[in-house]
Amino acid sequence: MKVVFRVLVLLFGITGVGTSASFAQSGWTRQTSGTTNGLDAVSFVDAKTGWAGFTGIDGLYYILNTTDGGDTWTPQLIGRTSDLGLHAVVFVDANTGWAVGGQPTAPFMGVVVHTTDGGATWTPQDSGTPYPLLGVCFVDANTGWAVGYQTIVHTTDGGATWQRQPGGYGFLLGIFFVDANTGWAVGNNQLILGTTDGGATWATQYNGTDELAFFGVSFVDANTGWAVGDDGTIVHTTDGGATWTPQSGGTDGVLSAVAFVDANTGWAVGPGILHTSDGGATWISQFGLFGITGVSFVDANTGWAVGYRGTILHTTTGGE
């Protein structure tokens, strides 16, 4: 089952096999991460400051930090690998961020760790769930959500307290909010859920093919968004998710993440990096390396992608 394999990828950090010939392509350059472990997630708050995670060294768990746009990356200690299993990270400014994860086997646990000093120190928070968490989104320093197995949890106090939101959802793998009320969660069976009340209630907007999944979701406003996943699936909405329309990315590989900076300009990653400048009507391949798992852009030109064997790619030209 493809969704089970991809969930194992998320839980254990397994990634695909790369091709070295791709590094000369397009407007992307490789940065030196200092690790050969797979990187699952990336979050930048401006053109200089960002984090890529996660990497285990001698039984400890680190996240990589840069304050110079990725010219240098420095490991920041989070904790012991046996206690964590981190899968997603989000920062709202240069100081304030969260990482989420958990154990995929008994004793299950949902893990949240939080920093207020740019990652120099990390503090565990009570996640409010026993289940692993696979995605996280914050809209400000107080208001955020995390998703995972049969779980959506929500905080309004920066994670000091987390509360489960109603419903049983299977595996939820990605989440995105545009404000404190309006958001979407995606997961297995190509499920897309939407809320307009901060998650007090969630409505099913899309439920597609069994054994396939959506892994990433990105919106630029309350109406316009995209979700990506298995078999190169891309779907698009211009009405807040009331209707979703398929788009063709020209691949049948797993698309792991998606990032848009406006209604026209976005990137999807997995078997390389795909780019659109017309809202997804057409997608072109910018980079051909397999095993790209995360992407973050701060504007239409400046972005990073991470993945297989410590890969960090950077562009200042939108990948062109």
NUMITOR-500291 format. One line per 4 residues: number of its first residue (from 1); their letters; for each residue x, y, z of N, C-alpha, C, O. Coordinates in steps of 0.001 Angstrom, whole numbers, plus 500000, padded with zeros to 6 digits. Each point is the difference from the previous one (the first is absolute). Example, Ala and Ser with C-alpha at 12.3 -4.5 7.8 and 13.67 -1.06 7.14 Angstrom:
1> as> 513190 494310 507800 499110 501190 500000 500900 501200 500000 501036 499981 500665 ~ 498614 501069 498615 500820 501190 500060 499230 501090 500730 500509 501108 500169
// end
This chain:
1> mkvv> 500842 498805 500000 499158 501195 500000 500876 501243 500000 500874 500149 500854 ~ 498894 500741 498192 500860 501159 499847 499926 500924 501195 501019 500536 500436 ~ 497777 499660 500101 499886 500934 501111 500749 499500 501223 500604 500796 500719 ~ 499369 497881 499534 500711 499449 501138 501497 500201 499826 500687 500381 500948
5> frvl> 499835 499363 497832 501419 500213 499758 500374 501452 500228 501024 500277 500624 ~ 498165 500665 498883 500345 501412 500159 499933 500430 501459 500800 500826 500439 ~ 498244 498615 500325 499950 500302 501418 501258 499502 500695 500529 500669 500888 ~ 499957 498145 498708 501249 499517 500558 501156 500913 499634 500907 500203 500807
9> vllf> 499073 500353 497980 500997 500986 499614 499975 501170 500964 501047 500460 500454 ~ 497757 500022 499859 499878 501134 500907 500451 499647 501407 500638 500810 500672 ~ 499029 497971 499780 500287 499632 501371 501455 499638 500223 500542 500273 501071 ~ 500099 499125 497952 501347 499480 500202 501066 500743 499215 501184 499695 500142
13> gitg> 498423 501289 499019 500985 500782 499290 500599 499308 498796 501085 500377 499558 ~ 498225 498592 499880 500477 499315 498815 499703 500880 498800 498914 500570 499905 ~ 502047 499549 499168 499766 500780 498799 500510 499267 498787 500670 498973 500113 ~ 499006 501563 498717 500314 499330 498751 501452 500148 499606 500795 500599 500724
17> vgts> 499548 498849 498118 501363 499993 499491 500197 501160 499054 499165 500224 499123 ~ 501908 500516 501026 500241 501194 499210 500860 499731 498785 500581 498924 499864 ~ 499498 502062 499249 500841 499930 498818 500890 501225 499964 499505 501126 499949 ~ 501810 498668 500078 500933 501113 500120 499997 500888 498776 500374 501169 500093
21> asfa> 499215 498314 498765 500027 500802 498781 499075 501198 500067 500152 500946 499227 ~ 498881 499027 501697 498989 501048 500049 500519 501301 500581 499359 501036 499820 ~ 501786 498957 500878 500425 501177 500733 500401 501164 499115 500133 501124 500485 ~ 500060 498634 498240 500377 501089 499107 498791 500694 499383 500154 500968 499255
25> qsgw> 498656 498549 501046 498815 500496 499328 499497 501301 500615 500143 500227 501202 ~ 499273 500613 497973 499156 501132 500365 500663 500970 500954 501226 500067 500091 ~ 497941 500689 500623 500489 501048 500879 500115 499576 501440 499953 500843 500895 ~ 500196 497866 499354 500161 499488 501354 501463 499633 500239 500639 499411 499128
29> trqt> 499894 500927 502036 501346 499612 500387 499949 499215 501302 499127 500212 500842 ~ 501831 498875 499302 500048 499172 501202 500783 500710 501093 501067 500563 499754 ~ 498381 499400 501475 500691 500536 501164 500557 498854 500850 499508 498874 499929 ~ 501504 501415 500861 500638 498977 500828 499279 499905 501332 500052 500918 500819
33> sgtt> 499263 497940 499389 499211 499825 501224 500818 499452 501151 499650 500212 501161 ~ 501455 499073 498535 500800 499392 501049 499489 498663 500474 500518 499456 500975 ~ 498449 499984 498344 499469 498695 500373 499677 499212 498751 499731 500570 498942 ~ 500297 498103 501189 499538 499130 498922 498670 499345 500356 499507 499156 499253
37> ngld> 499914 501223 501874 498676 499505 500363 498926 500754 499224 500176 501168 499654 ~ 498722 498161 500079 498900 500649 499302 499415 501144 500812 499859 499900 501219 ~ 499801 501186 498099 499337 501147 500624 498544 500015 499555 499713 499941 498804 ~ 499368 500137 502157 498581 499839 499725 499235 501304 499855 498933 500012 499386
41> avsf> 501578 501089 501159 499198 501215 500090 500891 501217 499947 501185 499930 500326 ~ 498227 501214 499253 500750 501246 499936 499041 501150 500245 498860 499975 499538 ~ 501610 501045 501198 499187 501177 500297 500897 501219 500056 500928 500061 500807 ~ 498792 500925 498322 500727 501266 500001 499034 501131 500337 498834 499980 499606
45> vdak> 501680 501014 501138 499187 501162 500355 500390 501234 499218 499223 500950 499908 ~ 501981 499048 499523 500448 501083 499128 501139 499460 499142 500297 498806 500051 ~ 500343 502054 499163 500999 499532 499041 501276 499498 500665 500842 499405 499327 ~ 499323 500816 501961 501208 499581 500695 499764 498881 501004 500881 499164 500199
49> tgwa> 497967 500800 500432 499800 499221 501222 499065 498822 499763 498844 500177 499615 ~ 501675 498605 500623 499174 498822 499799 500536 498782 500716 501093 500010 500566 ~ 498092 498926 499391 500315 498743 500662 499668 498851 499066 499028 500063 499246 ~ 501781 498888 500804 499752 498776 499249 500155 498829 500957 500934 499975 500802
53> gftg> 498169 499065 499123 500089 498897 500957 499536 498696 499373 499286 500000 498998 ~ 501111 498930 501579 500725 499893 501285 501121 498988 499804 499959 499228 499041 ~ 501035 500752 501832 501119 499082 499823 500405 499425 501348 500078 500722 500994 ~ 500180 497977 499035 500430 499333 501219 501500 499756 499989 500553 499542 499000
57> idgl> 500108 500765 502120 501434 499806 500129 500267 499413 501384 499729 500642 501015 ~ 500812 498121 499022 500385 499377 501271 498855 499997 501005 500199 500308 501175 ~ 498599 499342 498360 498865 499885 500899 499330 501309 500364 499093 500017 500831 ~ 501337 501081 498563 499404 501301 500273 499326 500536 498741 500350 499622 498882
61> yyil> 498676 501265 501319 499214 500561 498904 500331 501473 499843 499976 500764 500965 ~ 500334 499627 497794 500367 501369 499696 499099 500560 498904 499445 499259 499189 ~ 500424 502059 500805 499449 500721 498869 501105 500950 499518 500786 500504 500802 ~ 499266 499735 497887 501016 500874 499438 499452 501416 499888 498847 500199 499617
65> nttd> 501986 500785 500720 499603 501409 499972 500998 500806 499180 501204 499747 500031 ~ 498271 501230 499235 500844 500948 499296 499520 501416 500253 498798 500243 500111 ~ 502132 500689 499981 499668 501423 500105 500633 500792 498865 500008 501230 500021 ~ 500527 498054 498980 500623 500660 498853 499499 499444 498671 500733 499944 499013
69> ggdt> 497995 499644 500987 499382 499523 498771 500428 498622 499569 499698 499578 498883 ~ 501009 499702 501990 500427 498645 499691 501442 499873 499594 500448 498904 499662 ~ 500306 502197 500360 501438 499895 499740 500658 499100 501039 500905 499228 499686 ~ 498626 500882 501558 500432 499087 501057 498780 499489 500754 499042 500738 500226
73> wtpq> 501005 497984 500162 498938 499373 500780 500611 499468 501295 501052 499361 499982 ~ 498278 500909 501144 500501 499612 501314 498995 499071 500676 498817 500334 500076 ~ 501632 498490 500424 499066 499117 500726 499581 500607 501337 500825 500548 500730 ~ 497891 499349 499579 499465 500394 501302 499419 498761 500668 499180 499302 499402
77> ligr> 501231 500421 501817 499562 498807 500713 498562 500162 500478 499652 501001 500626 ~ 499511 497996 499070 498618 499999 500484 499822 498998 501130 499394 500335 501019 ~ 501118 498435 498833 499843 498997 501041 500479 498652 499518 500706 499909 498996 ~ 498913 499034 501716 500411 498646 499651 499054 499427 498946 498789 500214 500058
81> tsdl> 501775 499058 498981 499181 499432 498927 498947 499046 500534 498900 499934 499452 ~ 501410 499323 501611 499060 499017 500529 498742 500650 500553 498974 499338 500156 ~ 501098 501951 500139 498859 500688 500581 499207 500829 498988 498954 500556 500336 ~ 501545 499529 498414 499445 500998 499100 499408 499378 498734 498821 499648 499983
85> glha> 501975 500211 498965 499458 499612 498703 499273 501170 499378 498791 499933 499778 ~ 501936 501147 499935 499382 501235 499527 499791 499968 498492 500803 499423 499268 ~ 498099 501209 500264 499628 499898 498594 499683 501328 499337 500040 500089 498772 ~ 499646 500951 501999 499594 501268 499391 500428 501144 500897 500091 499846 501218
89> vvfv> 500178 501325 498166 500451 501164 500739 499364 501248 499414 499779 500083 498792 ~ 499926 500893 502071 499502 501288 499536 500527 501092 500926 500022 499838 501220 ~ 500406 501282 498178 500379 501194 500740 499134 501161 499534 499659 500101 498822 ~ 499985 500780 502123 499209 501184 499648 500845 501265 499994 499588 501016 499442
93> dant> 501598 498933 501178 500964 501099 499951 501365 499417 500318 500137 498785 500144 ~ 500865 502059 499966 501368 499517 500167 500238 499317 501338 501033 499358 500189 ~ 498031 500771 500737 500174 499408 501325 499051 498857 500300 500362 499087 500741 ~ 498438 500936 498709 498891 499198 500504 499623 498888 499034 499595 500257 498866
97> gwav> 500542 498497 501599 499679 498877 499134 499613 498755 500762 500161 499911 501217 ~ 499315 499114 498025 499568 498718 500541 500433 498884 499059 500070 500186 498785 ~ 500217 498659 501790 500196 498774 499233 499101 498927 500599 499791 499961 501212 ~ 499673 499159 497920 499077 498969 500466 500432 498639 499482 500700 499889 498993
101> ggqp> 498866 499079 501720 500325 498636 499602 499374 498999 500941 498878 500189 500469 ~ 501859 498732 499809 499490 498980 500900 500459 498624 499610 500610 499800 498950 ~ 499090 499258 501906 500395 498616 499781 498934 499267 499191 498815 500090 500321 ~ 501599 499168 498609 499033 499269 499186 499616 498650 500569 499110 499339 499465
105> tapf> 501554 500225 501633 499691 498725 500628 499796 500232 501492 500364 501048 500533 ~ 499045 497953 500136 499719 500128 501427 501300 500167 500798 500996 499359 499663 ~ 499030 501477 501381 498885 500853 500418 499875 501233 499106 500929 500799 499886 ~ 497921 499336 499495 499784 501131 499099 500075 501315 500777 499701 500058 501193
109> mgvv> 500704 500989 498098 499964 501316 500615 499990 501052 498900 500584 499818 498932 ~ 498737 501288 501357 500071 501149 499129 500952 501010 500611 499835 500402 501152 ~ 501162 500009 498076 501061 500853 500514 499886 501397 499412 499839 500160 498790 ~ 500243 500853 502071 500159 501395 499585 501148 500585 500801 500043 499861 501222
113> vhtt> 500899 500798 498089 501048 500759 500672 499958 501423 499467 499629 500232 498850 ~ 500757 500725 502002 499796 501429 499726 501259 500782 500350 500682 499695 500979 ~ 499618 501316 498209 501124 500881 500291 499568 501455 499918 499173 500364 499164 ~ 501387 500461 501703 499775 501449 499952 501307 500755 499826 500030 501226 500107
117> dgga> 501062 498042 499624 501303 500638 499812 500674 499530 498713 501220 499846 499944 ~ 497970 499929 499028 500530 499646 498703 500566 498605 499897 500735 499695 499061 ~ 498932 499445 501899 500451 498625 499975 501203 499716 500873 500471 498864 500042 ~ 500042 502139 500659 501118 499754 500918 499592 499018 501086 500795 499150 500402
121> twtp> 497954 500962 500084 499447 499046 500959 498587 499636 499566 499277 500814 499424 ~ 500345 497937 500867 498673 499474 499653 499346 499424 501251 500650 499323 500797 ~ 498061 500951 499366 499261 499558 501176 498846 499102 499572 499230 500385 499120 ~ 500621 498421 501477 498857 499151 499684 498690 500645 500437 499938 500677 501026
125> qdsg> 499015 499102 498179 498646 500400 500360 499106 498761 500016 500251 499035 499279 ~ 498716 501000 501541 499018 498909 500031 499124 500114 498756 499227 500949 499867 ~ 500892 498088 499223 499335 500080 498703 498492 499789 500072 499281 500367 499071 ~ 500233 499049 502014 498570 499729 500111 499547 498763 499246 498800 499747 499899
129> tpyp> 502152 499465 499560 499636 498788 499262 501055 498929 500215 501180 500318 500147 ~ 498410 498402 499873 500985 498920 500085 500551 499595 498644 500885 499148 499934 ~ 498616 501440 498977 500340 499547 498662 501076 500867 499350 500073 501196 500281 ~ 500765 498223 498852 501029 500781 499310 499403 501148 499193 498923 499873 499417
133> llgv> 501790 501245 500560 499590 501184 499251 500900 500150 498782 501218 499848 500100 ~ 498178 500454 498739 500720 499987 498730 500008 501344 499286 500748 500173 499038 ~ 498445 500777 501402 499949 501310 499378 499670 501062 501019 499344 499719 501003 ~ 501114 501530 498747 499767 501082 500948 499904 501312 499236 500680 500199 498993
137> cfvd> 498457 500701 501505 499835 501326 499410 499650 500986 501103 499133 499730 500832 ~ 501548 501426 499173 499662 501115 500889 499754 501237 499157 500686 500224 499003 ~ 498327 500588 501399 499727 501251 499302 500561 501201 500758 500116 501088 499436 ~ 500231 498723 501835 500680 501016 500799 500637 499281 501178 499972 498771 500067
141> antg> 500601 501984 500862 500746 499389 501090 499122 499247 500993 500517 499283 500857 ~ 498175 500866 499044 499089 499339 500931 499152 498906 499378 499670 499023 500673 ~ 499970 501116 498062 498913 499224 499406 500533 498997 498997 500566 500372 498973 ~ 499244 498327 501340 500509 498972 499113 499247 498695 500099 499176 499790 500890
145> wavg> 501135 499333 498159 499390 498677 499897 501072 498986 499643 500995 500339 499359 ~ 498801 498408 501058 500839 498893 499568 499093 498818 499685 498946 499831 500612 ~ 501480 499348 498421 499195 498861 499564 500846 498739 499986 501227 500049 499927 ~ 498079 498812 500146 500669 498704 499934 498994 498888 499884 498963 500150 499354
149> yqti> 501346 498713 501281 499116 498844 499933 498766 500254 500859 500098 500140 501219 ~ 498732 499917 498127 498707 500221 500665 500011 501245 500881 499348 500030 501043 ~ 501386 500991 498542 500227 501112 500928 500083 501344 499299 500700 500151 498998 ~ 498570 500832 501545 500277 501416 499792 500047 500637 501390 499049 499884 500773
153> vhtt> 502054 500787 499540 500095 500706 501275 500220 501478 499718 500565 500373 498972 ~ 498976 500471 501964 499952 501446 499791 500456 500708 501264 499712 499556 501111 ~ 501009 501564 498707 500403 500830 501131 499718 501460 499696 500100 500439 498854 ~ 499546 500310 502183 499836 501458 499884 500935 500737 500950 499886 501214 500166
157> dgga> 501041 498054 500460 500930 500619 500947 501448 499579 499727 500799 499825 500919 ~ 499510 500018 497799 501366 499676 499625 500431 498597 500331 501192 499693 499971 ~ 497844 499434 500348 500312 498622 500310 500100 499692 501475 500275 498860 500373 ~ 499509 502134 500478 499967 499718 501439 498940 498943 500286 500186 499131 500851
161> twqr> 498698 500957 498426 498984 498942 500043 499575 499669 498575 499850 500887 499159 ~ 499959 497827 500585 499479 499499 498724 498716 499224 500280 499914 499244 500968 ~ 499100 500953 498175 498733 499284 500148 499653 499307 498687 500175 500555 498915 ~ 499326 498206 501215 499582 499259 498815 498711 500588 499459 499107 500382 500757
165> qpgg> 500809 499685 497925 498780 500446 499342 499186 498784 499570 500571 498925 499813 ~ 498117 501208 500025 499137 498823 499834 500224 499282 498689 500384 500588 498990 ~ 499354 498088 501068 500006 499187 498790 501105 498978 499987 501019 500165 500670 ~ 498780 498751 498550 501014 498981 499768 500307 499971 498522 499093 499822 499186
169> ygfl> 502179 500352 500441 500316 500357 498626 500954 499049 499299 500415 500307 498883 ~ 499965 498545 501703 501044 499205 499395 501335 500717 500101 500266 500688 500986 ~ 500580 499152 497993 501272 500710 499968 499822 501370 499372 499606 500103 498839 ~ 500681 500956 501919 500104 501346 499451 501472 500366 499934 500735 499828 500973
173> lgif> 499691 500673 497883 501421 500145 499706 500441 501434 499774 501196 500286 500054 ~ 497865 500629 499694 500364 501379 499762 498894 500934 500435 498832 499613 500027 ~ 501527 501631 500318 499010 500977 500450 500470 501393 499616 501197 500287 499993 ~ 497829 500587 499683 500319 501374 499618 498837 500899 500379 498847 499702 499690
177> fvda> 501463 501415 500993 499011 501019 500332 500440 501331 499408 501189 500318 499965 ~ 497825 500461 499567 500300 501343 499501 499719 501067 501053 500496 501122 499902 ~ 498709 498526 501103 499741 500886 501132 499512 499136 501153 500005 498773 499901 ~ 499577 501849 501181 499638 499236 501200 498741 499159 499828 499715 499145 500839
181> ntgw> 499530 501079 498099 498758 499265 499799 500019 499025 498830 499344 498960 500053 ~ 501396 501361 498899 499829 499337 498718 501184 499111 499679 501125 500477 499845 ~ 498611 498199 500052 501100 499080 499758 499556 498699 499377 498809 499727 499849 ~ 502198 499465 499789 499780 498722 499329 500987 498983 500541 501130 500342 500350
185> avgn> 498434 498396 499718 500863 498879 500360 499850 498931 498933 498910 499798 499465 ~ 502196 499508 500221 499980 498982 498957 500606 498714 500535 500777 500010 500956 ~ 498846 498856 498396 500534 498725 500462 499681 498842 499094 499815 500159 498793 ~ 500121 498647 501820 499833 498789 499206 498601 499920 499398 499087 500723 500400
189> nqli> 500771 498368 498619 498780 499904 499189 499692 501321 499312 498843 500332 499740 ~ 502235 500424 499966 499884 501301 499337 498940 500871 500679 499154 500607 499344 ~ 500918 499435 501983 499048 500769 500787 500443 501456 500107 501168 500290 500261 ~ 497882 500619 499534 500197 501412 500295 498867 500453 500907 498826 499864 499659
193> lgtt> 501536 500676 501501 499048 500572 500939 500167 501510 500014 501107 500510 499830 ~ 497786 500210 500374 500042 501445 500091 499263 500504 501226 499032 499389 500451 ~ 501435 501734 500085 499317 500633 501125 499977 501507 499793 500923 500573 499421 ~ 498006 500066 501061 499907 501459 499987 499777 500555 501403 499702 501182 500171
197> dgga> 500447 497948 500836 499797 500433 501392 501162 499576 500894 499813 499691 501177 ~ 501392 500298 498246 501181 499684 500778 500157 498546 500362 500836 499646 500832 ~ 498353 499496 498538 500091 498581 500256 498985 499478 500992 500021 498815 500335 ~ 499087 502040 500145 498927 499507 500859 499165 498971 499251 499522 499028 500585
201> twat> 500308 501197 498111 499360 499011 499132 500828 499888 498720 500578 500978 499526 ~ 499463 497801 499926 500708 499712 498757 499029 499322 499037 499239 499118 500400 ~ 500787 501292 498337 499138 499407 498978 500873 499322 498942 501044 500524 499613 ~ 498513 498302 499926 500703 499311 498920 499742 500723 498687 498852 500162 499586
205> qyng> 502216 500270 499764 499900 500704 498721 500337 499095 498827 499514 500207 498888 ~ 501319 498789 501360 500471 499131 498926 500373 498679 500623 500653 499967 501043 ~ 498941 498935 498332 500350 498660 500468 500159 499135 498770 499011 499547 499424 ~ 502228 500220 500169 500283 499393 498706 500307 498529 500080 499246 499236 500603
209> tdel> 501866 500352 498788 500327 498597 499797 500558 499361 501266 500889 500557 500645 ~ 498576 498250 499712 500552 499235 501112 501458 499668 499717 500402 499850 498847 ~ 500390 500036 502226 501405 499629 499973 500891 501065 499365 501202 499782 499853 ~ 498237 501356 499772 500801 501149 499615 499804 501083 501050 499041 499962 500771
213> affg> 501874 501007 499257 499944 501021 501042 500413 501343 499451 500715 500093 499003 ~ 498816 500960 501673 500551 501335 499849 500967 500238 501159 499707 499659 501147 ~ 501455 500934 498537 501023 500251 501010 500228 501476 500271 500441 500361 501090 ~ 499267 500503 497939 500256 501413 500166 498836 500841 499553 499247 499602 499112
217> vsfv> 500594 501574 501501 498927 500918 499649 500505 501421 500199 500712 500276 500965 ~ 498920 500636 498120 500422 501398 500085 498898 500879 499444 499458 499731 498928 ~ 500211 501336 501818 499028 500997 499569 500644 501374 500038 500902 500259 500797 ~ 498617 500622 498323 500486 501388 500005 498953 500959 500542 500324 501135 500349
221> dant> 498429 498427 499726 498922 500765 500613 498885 499020 500335 500177 498791 499849 ~ 498689 501705 500598 498927 499116 500443 499359 499210 498873 499233 499074 500265 ~ 501056 501262 498498 499389 499324 498858 500950 499140 499187 499576 498983 499449 ~ 501692 501388 500455 500886 499473 498975 501068 499107 500594 500837 500454 500779
225> gwav> 499134 498259 498848 500962 499076 500574 500230 498765 499154 499329 499773 498994 ~ 501661 499420 501451 500422 498793 499316 500301 498916 501028 500417 500295 501120 ~ 499369 498440 498491 500428 498853 500791 500722 499035 499075 499643 499871 498829 ~ 501387 499443 501702 500815 499092 499183 500197 498689 500742 499884 499930 501224
229> gddg> 500426 499002 497979 500206 498710 500643 500440 498900 499073 500738 500227 499042 ~ 498788 498545 501260 500383 498798 499269 499698 500106 498509 499108 500733 499574 ~ 501677 498498 499637 499805 499892 498554 500053 501356 499301 499373 500189 498957 ~ 501376 500755 501618 500115 501321 499396 498728 500814 500029 499851 500943 499222
233> tivh> 499218 498706 501674 498713 500682 500043 500143 501448 500464 500644 500284 501010 ~ 498744 500620 498234 499870 501408 500382 498543 500387 499799 499441 499774 498927 ~ 499942 500803 502092 498645 500533 499859 499995 501453 500454 500806 500404 500838 ~ 498276 500377 498598 499993 501461 500159 498580 500467 500255 499046 499466 499433
237> ttdg> 500822 501542 501429 498692 500598 500258 500091 501516 499933 501020 500586 500363 ~ 497920 500038 499176 499889 501461 500006 498777 500453 500795 499643 501177 499974 ~ 499714 497888 500734 498807 500332 500777 500085 499456 501426 498993 499607 500590 ~ 502235 500377 499954 500184 499585 501378 499874 498525 500249 499948 499565 501150
241> gatw> 500002 499646 497781 499902 498558 500132 498630 499436 499722 499812 498787 500085 ~ 499209 502062 499579 498685 499477 499620 500119 499081 498794 499304 498988 499912 ~ 501588 501370 499147 500320 499135 498874 501515 499947 499821 500704 500984 500228 ~ 499777 497852 499360 501419 499777 499739 500171 499463 498588 499275 499096 499585
245> tpqs> 501682 501456 499675 500228 499638 498608 501391 499397 499851 500972 500590 500471 ~ 499151 498229 498876 501328 499412 499785 500857 500850 499069 499496 500621 499065 ~ 501806 499397 501207 500993 500600 499117 501054 498944 499667 500174 499041 500751 ~ 500517 501128 498143 501018 499045 499575 501382 500577 500257 500366 501044 499462
249> ggtd> 500406 498243 501386 501369 500416 500265 501022 499278 499149 501192 500300 500078 ~ 498366 498753 499111 500898 499279 499122 500838 498938 500679 501031 499595 499463 ~ 498543 499934 501730 500721 498954 500711 499001 499052 500634 498870 500386 500300 ~ 501553 498362 499904 499177 499064 500768 500686 499637 501312 499621 499027 500652
253> gvls> 501385 501752 499735 500670 499777 501270 499247 500638 501152 499024 500721 499796 ~ 501439 499006 501418 499381 500557 501207 500408 501457 500156 501188 500312 500090 ~ 497832 500574 499941 500246 501408 500306 499803 500195 501504 498912 499770 500529 ~ 502154 500655 500150 500022 500022 501455 499562 501324 500606 499475 500030 501114
257> avaf> 500737 501073 498158 499724 501315 500573 499754 500997 498886 500391 499780 498854 ~ 498949 501331 501498 499659 501032 499029 500067 501356 500697 499649 500119 501174 ~ 500802 500900 498098 500072 501353 500551 499663 501000 498911 500589 499976 498919 ~ 498448 500917 501372 499636 501085 499093 500230 501329 500708 499784 500120 501206
261> vdan> 500663 500889 498021 500201 501334 500549 498941 500983 499521 499814 501054 500608 ~ 499489 498610 498305 498864 500783 499533 499134 499087 499143 500295 498812 499872 ~ 498651 501722 499543 499032 499166 499291 500565 499360 498743 499382 499094 499442 ~ 501764 501352 500107 500606 499454 498784 501254 499179 500246 500276 499071 499241
265> tgwa> 500489 501240 501792 501384 499556 500119 500157 498978 501111 499765 500298 501171 ~ 500640 498480 498449 500158 498964 501002 500939 498894 499567 500417 499923 498845 ~ 499905 499216 502123 500902 498869 499794 499433 498774 500704 499409 500108 501075 ~ 500773 498726 498312 499669 498711 500608 501235 499120 499909 500706 500018 498992
269> vgpg> 499559 499203 502068 501234 499215 500044 499707 498545 500304 498968 499658 500577 ~ 501965 499497 499020 499947 498556 500181 501036 499378 499097 501168 499913 500377 ~ 498430 499642 498418 500972 499542 499002 500584 501204 499264 499798 500154 498795 ~ 500921 500692 501927 500497 501249 499462 499172 501172 500465 499254 499902 500974
273> ilht> 500880 501205 498325 499293 501239 500325 499207 500438 498781 500557 500194 498919 ~ 498136 499960 501264 499113 500511 498962 499644 501443 500308 499895 500390 501163 ~ 499917 500409 497778 499699 501419 500172 498869 500406 499068 499894 499518 498873 ~ 499268 501378 501625 498957 500596 499167 500006 501510 500167 500243 500509 501094
277> sdgg> 499493 500198 497831 499844 501461 500049 498628 500430 499514 499756 501187 499783 ~ 499338 497838 500043 498637 500301 499536 498945 499287 500847 498960 499577 499496 ~ 501331 500299 501802 499028 499406 500911 499834 498516 499863 499037 499435 500518 ~ 501892 499909 498787 499935 498552 499854 499397 499529 498698 499891 498796 499771
281> atwi> 499709 502138 499361 499514 499578 498681 501086 499226 499270 499720 499035 499288 ~ 501533 501404 500898 501149 499248 499494 501061 499928 501090 500213 500953 500750 ~ 500446 497896 499321 501093 499774 500928 501228 499581 499198 499888 499210 499062 ~ 501288 501314 501302 501236 499597 499351 500975 499473 501036 499984 500430 501153
285> sqfg> 500872 498632 498432 501013 499456 500885 501199 500934 500037 500566 500340 498961 ~ 499820 500075 502254 501182 500849 500165 501219 499208 500457 501138 500416 499781 ~ 498617 498444 500851 501108 499256 500597 499599 498536 500064 498868 499690 500372 ~ 502044 499396 499271 499638 498603 499820 500462 499042 501062 500113 498808 499716
289> lfgi> 500164 501641 501498 500478 499108 501054 498833 499359 500743 499096 500696 500463 ~ 500924 497969 499650 498978 499323 500784 500223 500215 501496 501114 500291 500435 ~ 497812 499561 500347 500112 500045 501448 499991 501386 500592 500568 500201 501074 ~ 498805 500777 498267 499813 501323 500593 498718 499961 500827 498940 499644 499487
293> tgvs> 501153 500721 501789 498874 499805 500913 499422 501292 500574 498882 499987 500515 ~ 501847 501127 499412 499505 501244 500575 500382 501187 499159 501013 499971 499302 ~ 498170 501096 500756 500266 501210 499222 499479 501206 500766 498948 499935 500635 ~ 501806 501183 499302 499596 501234 500657 500465 501176 499158 501172 500081 499632
297> fvda> 497902 500842 500059 500318 501227 499272 499583 501204 500837 498966 499972 500667 ~ 501842 501082 499294 499660 501235 500697 499499 501072 499041 499376 500970 500430 ~ 500887 498867 498280 499450 500865 498964 500096 499252 498677 500377 498828 499984 ~ 499292 501820 498918 499940 499305 498717 501361 499564 499490 500070 499207 499061
301> ntgw> 501008 501282 501523 501341 499657 499547 500786 499121 500955 500821 499195 499561 ~ 498944 500941 501735 500910 499479 501012 499396 498805 500715 498992 500126 500696 ~ 501633 498702 499129 499464 498806 500620 501030 498917 500210 501128 500079 499513 ~ 498453 498895 501233 500839 498857 500335 499172 498728 499885 498790 500009 500228
305> avgy> 501877 498894 499414 499395 498678 499993 500970 499032 500663 501214 500142 499858 ~ 498252 498865 500871 500847 499064 500750 499545 498575 499730 498882 499758 499545 ~ 502037 499278 500753 499635 498611 499810 501125 499027 500209 500727 500067 500991 ~ 499413 499017 498055 500855 498825 500039 501443 500325 500376 500612 500917 499453
309> rgti> 499924 498292 501516 501413 500050 500391 500485 501424 500289 501064 500414 499540 ~ 498149 500311 501219 500403 501329 500427 499941 501063 498929 500618 501056 500135 ~ 498640 498674 498796 499910 500960 498901 499312 501284 500443 498906 499966 500564 ~ 501744 501169 499177 499370 501321 500111 500292 500737 498696 501154 500178 499613
313> lhtt> 497773 500245 499720 500101 500745 498749 499471 501402 500221 499068 500196 500781 ~ 501518 500789 498538 499652 501407 500201 499895 500702 498656 500772 499731 499080 ~ 498257 501175 500822 499879 500824 498808 499741 501446 500380 499324 500279 500991 ~ 501212 500635 498222 499688 501427 500128 499355 500525 498728 499852 501208 499818
317> tgge> 499766 497869 499302 499406 500363 498705 498682 499284 499765 499553 499883 498859 ~ 499824 499642 502200 498779 499230 499836 500217 498648 499355 499049 499346 499573 ~ 502204 500238 500359 500355 498716 499391 500234 500076 498514 500341 498996 499375 ~ 499482 502184 500039 500164 500147 498554 501477 500050 499610 500323 500121 498818
// end
